[in-house]
Amino acid sequence: MSIVNPAVGRHVVRVEWEKVIDIPNGNGRQLGQTYYRGLFFHEGEVAQAWAMETFERSPQGGTQKGLTINTYADGSSTVMSFWGNKTALGEEARNGFDGAWEFVNGTGRFEGVSGSGEYEGEAYDGIAYSNVVGNSR
């Protein structure tokens, strides 16, 4: 099965672990790292996905950056770098996020992939989704 555009799909992941450090005298600001595992749905295929994110957040929102690896049934994979913003959505365990991403590399049928795009999503109580759009070359 050939994928026309590996830059469009939806990640659905759960938090495997998270480490958060309160910034002393930081008025609620925190630094952290999160490891996610889940699935990437797109064009009739489902890839295993994992991501590692570092973030800075406050009660009003924050920033994030990291890497996502999608591995397909045939062993091919894509690696995406992402960076963006987090927005508080009124509950402590709920936030929105959006930003930009680009391919770092690929293997198998995605060898030499390049491209970039945007993402947006939401996290709530350890589960998150992100809608990924963009173009690949």
Backbone torsions as a table, in degrees:
resi	resn	phi	psi	omega
1	MET	NA	129.2	-179.2
2	SER	-100.2	137.6	177.5
3	ILE	-99.6	125.0	-178.4
4	VAL	-71.3	-44.8	-176.1
5	ASN	-141.9	95.8	-179.6
6	PRO	-71.6	8.9	-178.1
7	ALA	-100.5	8.3	-178.3
8	VAL	-129.2	127.1	178.1
9	GLY	170.2	-165.6	179.7
10	ARG	-136.0	125.6	171.2
11	HIS	-88.7	136.3	170.1
12	VAL	-129.1	115.6	-172.3
13	VAL	-136.0	163.4	173.4
14	ARG	-124.6	155.0	178.3
15	VAL	-76.0	121.5	174.1
16	GLU	-84.7	-41.9	173.4
17	TRP	-160.9	156.6	179.7
18	GLU	-145.9	138.2	174.6
19	LYS	-121.5	127.5	-176.5
20	VAL	-128.4	136.5	177.7
21	ILE	-123.1	126.1	174.5
22	ASP	-73.5	134.2	177.0
23	ILE	-79.5	120.4	-178.9
24	PRO	-55.4	133.7	-178.0
25	ASN	53.3	34.0	-175.1
26	GLY	-99.5	11.1	178.9
27	ASN	53.4	44.2	177.8
28	GLY	89.7	0.3	178.5
29	ARG	-74.2	144.8	-179.2
30	GLN	-137.5	153.2	169.4
31	LEU	-113.0	146.7	-179.6
32	GLY	-161.2	173.2	177.7
33	GLN	-140.4	136.3	-178.7
34	THR	-131.1	139.4	174.6
35	TYR	-113.8	124.9	-178.1
36	TYR	-115.9	148.9	170.2
37	ARG	-134.0	147.1	178.4
38	GLY	174.5	-142.5	-173.9
39	LEU	-132.1	151.8	173.4
40	PHE	-119.3	114.8	-178.4
41	PHE	-98.1	129.1	175.4
42	HIS	-172.2	136.0	176.8
43	GLU	44.9	47.8	176.2
44	GLY	80.4	2.3	178.0
45	GLU	-117.7	156.2	174.5
46	VAL	-128.2	121.9	178.2
47	ALA	-106.6	149.4	169.7
48	GLN	-74.1	138.8	-177.3
49	ALA	-129.7	145.2	167.6
50	TRP	-143.2	151.6	-179.1
51	ALA	-143.3	148.6	173.3
52	MET	-122.1	126.9	-176.0
53	GLU	-126.0	139.7	165.6
54	THR	-110.7	149.6	-176.4
55	PHE	-150.7	160.2	167.4
56	GLU	-126.5	131.4	179.5
57	ARG	-141.3	158.5	176.2
58	SER	-137.5	176.5	177.3
59	PRO	-58.4	-21.5	-179.3
60	GLN	-92.1	-17.0	-177.1
61	GLY	146.0	-151.2	-179.9
62	GLY	168.0	-158.0	-179.0
63	THR	-129.2	161.4	178.1
64	GLN	-146.3	154.5	170.9
65	LYS	-157.1	155.0	-179.4
66	GLY	174.1	-164.8	179.5
67	LEU	-130.0	144.9	174.3
68	THR	-125.4	134.6	175.1
69	ILE	-116.4	126.7	176.2
70	ASN	-111.2	123.3	-179.6
71	THR	-117.1	124.1	-175.5
72	TYR	-93.1	165.1	-176.1
73	ALA	-57.5	-31.4	-179.9
74	ASP	-83.4	3.2	179.8
75	GLY	92.0	-10.0	176.7
76	SER	-68.2	154.0	-180.0
77	SER	-146.9	161.0	170.8
78	THR	-128.5	147.5	174.9
79	VAL	-120.7	126.7	-178.0
80	MET	-121.2	133.0	172.4
81	SER	-95.6	138.8	179.3
82	PHE	-136.0	154.9	177.6
83	TRP	-155.8	141.2	-178.3
84	GLY	-178.2	-156.4	-174.1
85	ASN	-118.5	150.5	171.6
86	LYS	-111.6	144.5	179.3
87	THR	-129.9	128.1	176.4
88	ALA	-66.0	137.2	-178.8
89	LEU	-115.2	31.4	171.2
90	GLY	94.1	-16.5	177.0
91	GLU	-125.0	146.0	-175.1
92	GLU	-57.7	-39.8	-175.6
93	ALA	-92.7	15.2	-176.2
94	ARG	-129.4	130.2	175.6
95	ASN	-149.2	155.7	172.9
96	GLY	-102.8	163.3	177.4
97	PHE	-153.7	154.5	176.5
98	ASP	-159.3	158.7	-179.8
99	GLY	172.8	-157.5	-177.9
100	ALA	-120.5	160.2	178.1
101	TRP	-146.4	163.4	172.1
102	GLU	-150.1	151.7	175.4
103	PHE	-70.6	136.0	173.8
104	VAL	-92.7	-44.9	176.0
105	ASN	-170.5	-178.5	177.6
106	GLY	-153.4	163.8	177.2
107	THR	-128.6	167.0	178.7
108	GLY	60.3	-131.8	-178.0
109	ARG	-65.9	-10.3	177.7
110	PHE	-103.1	10.5	177.7
111	GLU	-53.2	129.7	178.7
112	GLY	79.3	8.1	-179.2
113	VAL	-61.8	145.3	173.2
114	SER	-144.2	163.8	179.7
115	GLY	144.9	176.6	-177.2
116	SER	-159.4	174.3	179.3
117	GLY	179.0	-153.1	-177.7
118	GLU	-130.9	161.3	175.1
119	TYR	-140.2	157.4	172.6
120	GLU	-152.6	150.2	-179.7
121	GLY	-173.5	-165.7	-176.8
122	GLU	-150.3	145.8	176.3
123	ALA	-123.6	140.1	178.6
124	TYR	-148.4	118.8	172.7
125	ASP	51.3	46.0	173.5
126	GLY	89.8	-0.1	176.9
127	ILE	-120.6	140.4	-179.7
128	ALA	-142.0	153.3	170.1
129	TYR	-131.1	154.3	171.3
130	SER	-143.6	134.8	174.8
131	ASN	-93.3	126.1	-175.1
132	VAL	-113.7	126.9	175.7
133	VAL	-131.5	152.3	179.5
134	GLY	162.5	-162.5	-179.4
135	ASN	-133.5	148.9	175.7
136	SER	-122.6	157.1	177.3
137	ARG	-130.4	NA	NA
